[in-house]
């Protein structure tokens, strides 16, 4: 990813988006840490954690838009990759508790002591080291996506059938992680975290740092997506989305392109889940619920499929609305409101909020250009040049 490629891939809207995210990543933590509590401009710690969760959702939306908006792969199972990244980070955080747990065991987490585990399961080894956990955040979702994609794309499973299979995958993982004997905390999941890299996860400074890291991850993820879709690879992905059979006929190995972008998208979702867990304080099998993956697709549809900026904006807007409406008398009706929002956007704004705005803006620029050409032509007729 060269600087020239990054500069070439950024337009005005992308530059504004990155500037806003960077400003939020700097100003919000500083406001929380430096201004006195109760000040008008001071951002409370709970809002820092809440907005950090929104930023993580925006990264997940980017990952979905990369494969759906530009390659035509509608995944209804990306919540699984998000949750796997979260579990990888949660396992590290559980190992950091040590003897400060309820049962005081320096090696086994509390739920393992309660279930009479005699020793730590082999797949928990290494999660006491941050670098190993960070590596697993990428490897586990990426490896699952690579294996699943290799089997699915090689068999040329597409369209609604692929969507159903991805949904079945995440539901199977939900059932697996729900079981206590799998060593992941069962229905209660992993919680009661203490430290991350030696810093208290509940401290204001730690939460501010996690928010800033989430904004940085969103910026990096956006730049990666923009560099992909603006390159020759991105042109092939769009061709696969619009005419897969023709692209294959031209000699492109469609399966390889789809497998690559699907794996990259899964790794991004895993990073989002890893940043989400220490800010929320818990990870459990409910994150694998198929409804979560469907809701993430709605974020992308509302914001604007195939725009990247719209996907991130849709995730933030919809989740803010969810927070607002589920805290009052409208809480029991939120799912109905979400479904109605999706239907209205599909019928009235099929390109999403940002996609519709971009189409309107392009049309306006074309009209202005045509008007200026017409005015210039009229000036040429009414004011002919003097003969030399």
ROVEX-269217 format. One line per 10 residues: their letters; for each residue x, y, z of C-alpha. Coordinates in steps of 0.1 Angstrom, whole numbers, plus 5000, padded with zeros to 4 digits. Each point is the difference from the previous one (the first is absolute). Layout:
A> X,Y,Z ~ ...
END
This chain:
XXXXXXXXXX> 5000,5000,5000 ~ 5020,5030,4987 ~ 4994,5036,5010 ~ 4992,5007,4963 ~ 4973,4973,5000 ~ 4985,5014,5032 ~ 4999,5035,4987 ~ 4985,4989,4967 ~ 4973,4980,5017 ~ 4987,5029,5022
XXXXXXXXXX> 4973,5024,4987 ~ 4986,5029,5018 ~ 4974,4980,5020 ~ 5026,4975,5011 ~ 5024,5027,5011 ~ 4972,5017,5020 ~ 4991,4967,5016 ~ 5035,4992,5010 ~ 5005,5035,5014 ~ 4969,4998,5021
XXXXXXXXXX> 5009,4965,5014 ~ 5036,5012,5008 ~ 4986,5031,5017 ~ 4976,4980,5021 ~ 5028,4975,5009 ~ 5021,5029,5013 ~ 4975,5025,5014 ~ 4976,4976,5018 ~ 5027,4983,5022 ~ 5016,5034,5007
XXXXXXXXXX> 4967,5014,5010 ~ 4993,4971,5023 ~ 5034,5000,5017 ~ 5009,5037,5002 ~ 4968,5019,5006 ~ 4984,5000,5035 ~ 4970,4978,5006 ~ 4967,5018,4994 ~ 5015,5024,4975 ~ 4979,5007,4969
XXXXXXXXXX> 5026,4987,4976 ~ 5011,4971,5022 ~ 4991,4966,4985 ~ 4990,4975,5028 ~ 5018,4967,5001 ~ 4968,4980,4993 ~ 4996,5019,4968 ~ 5036,4993,4990 ~ 4993,4963,5004 ~ 4966,5002,4982
XXXXXXXXXX> 5015,5019,4970 ~ 5029,4976,5000 ~ 4975,4972,4995 ~ 4985,5019,4971 ~ 5034,5004,4984 ~ 5005,4962,5002 ~ 4967,4995,4983 ~ 5011,5024,4973 ~ 5031,4978,4993 ~ 4977,4969,4998
XXXXXXXXXX> 4978,5019,4975 ~ 5030,5009,4979 ~ 5010,4963,4999 ~ 4965,4991,4988 ~ 4999,5028,4974 ~ 5033,4988,4986 ~ 4986,4966,4990 ~ 4963,5009,4994 ~ 5002,5035,4985 ~ 5030,4993,4977
XXXXXXXXXX> 5000,4962,4995 ~ 4964,4991,5003 ~ 5005,4975,5029 ~ 4971,5004,5024 ~ 5013,4984,5032 ~ 4975,4995,5028 ~ 5027,4985,5023 ~ 5025,5028,5005 ~ 4989,5002,5036 ~ 5019,4967,5005
XXXXXXXXXX> 5033,5015,4990 ~ 4993,5030,5022 ~ 4993,4977,5029 ~ 5031,4978,4994 ~ 5022,5031,5001 ~ 4982,5010,5032 ~ 5005,4966,5016 ~ 5037,5000,4991 ~ 5004,5033,5019 ~ 4977,4988,5028
XXXXXXXXXX> 5022,4969,5006 ~ 5030,5023,5004 ~ 4982,5022,5024 ~ 4988,4970,5020 ~ 5036,4987,5003 ~ 5010,5034,5014 ~ 4977,4997,5029 ~ 5022,4973,5016 ~ 4996,4996,5038 ~ 4977,5030,5003
XXXXXXXXXX> 4970,4979,4989 ~ 4973,4988,5024 ~ 5017,4966,5006 ~ 5036,5014,5000 ~ 5013,4975,4974 ~ 5031,5016,4983 ~ 4995,4979,4968 ~ 4964,4989,4996 ~ 4972,5026,4994 ~ 4972,4999,5026
XXXXXXXXXX> 4975,4982,4978 ~ 5025,4972,4994 ~ 5006,4996,5038 ~ 4962,5000,5005 ~ 4997,4972,4974 ~ 5028,4980,5016 ~ 5025,5003,4972 ~ 5033,4983,5010 ~ 5021,5019,4976 ~ 4999,5027,4974
XXXXXXXXXX> 4988,4988,4965 ~ 5027,4999,4974 ~ 4983,5027,4978 ~ 5004,5025,5029 ~ 5038,4997,4999 ~ 5017,5032,4989 ~ 4971,5023,5008 ~ 5019,5014,5030 ~ 5022,5019,4975 ~ 4985,5030,4982
XXXXXXXXXX> 5019,4995,4968 ~ 4986,4965,4996 ~ 4964,5011,5007 ~ 5004,5028,4975 ~ 5012,4976,4974 ~ 4971,4976,5007 ~ 4976,5030,4996 ~ 5010,4999,4963 ~ 5009,4963,4995 ~ 4968,4984,5014
XXXXXXXXXX> 4974,5020,4981 ~ 5023,5001,4969 ~ 5006,4962,5000 ~ 4963,4993,5005 ~ 4991,5024,4971 ~ 5027,4985,4978 ~ 4988,4964,5006 ~ 4964,5008,4997 ~ 5005,5022,4969 ~ 5023,4975,4983
XXXXXXXXXX> 4972,4973,5003 ~ 4972,5023,4991 ~ 5015,5020,4971 ~ 5017,4969,4985 ~ 4965,4984,4999 ~ 4987,5032,4984 ~ 4974,5006,5028 ~ 4987,5035,4994 ~ 4970,5022,5008 ~ 4974,4991,5025
XXXXXXXXXX> 5015,4965,5005 ~ 5033,5015,5012 ~ 4981,5023,5023 ~ 4982,4971,5016 ~ 5032,4980,5004 ~ 5017,5029,5017 ~ 4971,5004,5024 ~ 5000,4962,5007 ~ 5038,5003,5008 ~ 4995,5027,5026
XXXXXXXXXX> 4971,4982,5016 ~ 5021,4968,5002 ~ 5027,5020,5018 ~ 4973,5015,5023 ~ 4990,4965,5011 ~ 5036,4989,5004 ~ 5010,5029,5022 ~ 4968,4997,5020 ~ 5012,4967,5015 ~ 5019,5002,5032
XXXXXXXXXX> 5022,4970,4993 ~ 5016,5018,4970 ~ 5021,5022,5024 ~ 4987,5034,4990 ~ 4978,5008,5030 ~ 4967,4987,4985 ~ 4970,5023,5000 ~ 5017,5024,5024 ~ 5030,5005,4978 ~ 5031,5018,5011
XXXXXXXXXX> 4998,5030,5023 ~ 5013,5017,5032 ~ 5031,5012,4982 ~ 5027,5018,5021 ~ 5029,5011,4979 ~ 5012,5004,4964 ~ 5038,5004,4995 ~ 5002,5008,5038 ~ 4974,5028,4999 ~ 4967,4999,5017
XXXXXXXXXX> 4973,4995,4974 ~ 4976,5021,5021 ~ 5023,5030,5003 ~ 4991,5032,4982 ~ 5034,5001,4983 ~ 4997,4964,4987 ~ 4965,5006,4986 ~ 5012,5032,4983 ~ 5030,4981,4985 ~ 4977,4972,4988
XXXXXXXXXX> 4978,5025,4983 ~ 5030,5017,4983 ~ 5012,4965,4989 ~ 4966,4992,4986 ~ 5000,5033,4980 ~ 5034,4991,4987 ~ 4989,4965,4990 ~ 4970,5016,4982 ~ 5023,5023,4980 ~ 5024,4972,4991
XXXXXXXXXX> 4971,4977,4991 ~ 4985,5027,4978 ~ 5034,5006,4983 ~ 5004,4963,4993 ~ 4965,4997,4985 ~ 5005,5032,4979 ~ 5034,4987,4987 ~ 4984,4967,4990 ~ 4969,5014,4983 ~ 5019,5027,4982
XXXXXXXXXX> 5026,4976,4985 ~ 4999,4976,4971 ~ 4989,4974,5025 ~ 4970,5022,5009 ~ 4990,5002,4963 ~ 5000,4962,4998 ~ 4979,4998,5032 ~ 4974,5023,4985 ~ 5000,4980,4968 ~ 4994,4968,5021
XXXXXXXXXX> 4972,5018,5018 ~ 4983,5011,4967 ~ 5007,4971,4977 ~ 5018,4971,5016 ~ 4995,4976,4971 ~ 5015,5025,4975 ~ 5029,5007,5023 ~ 5008,4963,5002 ~ 4997,4997,4963 ~ 5026,5027,4995
XXXXXXXXXX> 5025,4978,5018 ~ 4999,5014,5036 ~ 5001,4975,5028 ~ 4969,5014,5017 ~ 5003,4976,5030 ~ 5034,5013,5009 ~ 4989,5036,5000 ~ 4969,4993,5021 ~ 5020,4978,5024 ~ 5026,5028,5005
XXXXXXXXXX> 4975,5028,5007 ~ 4979,4977,5022 ~ 5030,4991,5022 ~ 5011,5037,5003 ~ 4964,5009,5010 ~ 5000,4973,5027 ~ 5033,5013,5014 ~ 4986,5035,5002 ~ 4969,4987,5018 ~ 5022,4981,5025
XXXXXXXXXX> 5019,5032,5008 ~ 4967,5018,5006 ~ 4990,4973,5024 ~ 5033,5001,5018 ~ 4997,5038,5006 ~ 4963,4996,5010 ~ 5005,4975,5029 ~ 5022,5021,5024 ~ 4977,5030,4995 ~ 4968,4981,5006
XXXXXXXXXX> 5014,4977,5027 ~ 4985,4967,4989 ~ 4999,4975,4971 ~ 4975,4972,4999 ~ 4983,4977,4974 ~ 4973,5026,4993 ~ 5024,5018,4977 ~ 4998,4970,4977 ~ 4962,5004,4997 ~ 4990,5002,4963
XXXXXXXXXX> 4979,5031,5007 ~ 5032,5019,5008 ~ 5014,4992,4965 ~ 4967,5010,4983 ~ 4999,5033,5020 ~ 5036,5008,4988 ~ 4988,4995,4964 ~ 4972,5025,5007 ~ 5026,5026,5011 ~ 5017,4997,4967
XXXXXXXXXX> 4967,5002,4981 ~ 4989,5031,5019 ~ 5033,5018,4996 ~ 5006,4991,4964 ~ 5013,4968,4985 ~ 5032,5003,4980 ~ 5010,5034,5015 ~ 5021,4990,5031 ~ 4993,5034,5016 ~ 4963,4992,5000
XXXXXXXXXX> 5006,4966,5016 ~ 5018,5015,5029 ~ 4975,5028,5003 ~ 4971,4976,4999 ~ 5015,4979,5028 ~ 5003,5031,5022 ~ 4966,5015,4992 ~ 4980,4967,5004 ~ 5018,4991,5033 ~ 4995,5035,5014
XXXXXXXXXX> 4963,4997,4991 ~ 5000,4966,5017 ~ 5015,5014,5032 ~ 4975,5029,5000 ~ 4968,4980,4993 ~ 5008,4970,5022 ~ 5003,5022,5031 ~ 4964,5011,5001 ~ 4964,4990,4994 ~ 5009,4990,4964
XXXXXXXXXX> 5024,4973,5011 ~ 4977,4970,4993 ~ 4994,5013,4964 ~ 5036,5006,4990 ~ 5002,4969,4978 ~ 4969,5010,4982 ~ 5014,5035,4995 ~ 5032,4986,4987 ~ 4982,4978,4975 ~ 4978,5029,4989
XXXXXXXXXX> 5032,5021,4995 ~ 5015,4973,4978 ~ 4969,4998,4979 ~ 4997,5037,4996 ~ 5036,5004,4990 ~ 4997,4971,4975 ~ 4969,5015,4984 ~ 5008,5038,5002 ~ 5038,5001,5002 ~ 5013,4968,4983
XXXXXXXXXX> 5035,5015,4999 ~ 4999,5008,5037 ~ 5005,5034,5015 ~ 5035,5008,4987 ~ 4994,4982,4967 ~ 4969,5021,4994 ~ 5018,5032,5009 ~ 5029,4992,4977 ~ 4976,4993,4971 ~ 4981,5033,5007
XXXXXXXXXX> 5033,5019,5002 ~ 5013,4986,4967 ~ 4968,5008,4983 ~ 5002,5036,5013 ~ 5035,5004,4988 ~ 4990,4987,4965 ~ 4972,5025,4999 ~ 5023,5028,5009 ~ 5025,4990,4975 ~ 4974,4998,4973
XXXXXXXXXX> 4986,5034,5010 ~ 5035,5015,4998 ~ 5006,4985,4966 ~ 4967,5013,4988 ~ 5007,5035,5013 ~ 5034,5000,4983 ~ 4984,4990,4967 ~ 4975,5028,5003 ~ 5027,5025,5008 ~ 5018,4989,4969
XXXXXXXX> 4970,5006,4978 ~ 4990,5034,5014 ~ 5035,5014,5002 ~ 5018,4989,4968 ~ 5037,5007,4997 ~ 5010,5031,4980 ~ 5014,4994,4966 ~ 5038,5003,4998
END
